């Protein structure tokens, strides 16, 4: 799976998606940032990646009790984070602003990841509102 293409396709699912990144092993391996969006400095960004991976790893540790983790939602006042484990090592992180329909976005991103895992492509068309 090409993670740069995945990020670009995910970002096109909705006009309010500001950023799509893939994390792997404590590193940013692919990204798509909406033009003009703010970007934290390198040290701050490294801390954010470490924090996200800690959250993901901690929550995934309960999969033996509850089943495979589908996604994690983090809600801040100004932006929401949607985290989608791709496999045991890689996670797609979507940053988006309100308004949006949470269930529809989660469904579309999940379908996109599953399609890419199977080698398929979902045509997204232009960004729109869900």
Secondary structure, 3 states (H helix, E strand, C coil): CCHHHHHHHHHCCCCCEEEEEEEECCEEEEEEECCCCCCCCHHHHHHHHHHHHHHHHHHHCCHHHHCCCCCEEEECCCCEEEEEECCCCEEEEEEECCCCCHHHHHHHHHHHHHHHHCCCCCCCCCCCCC
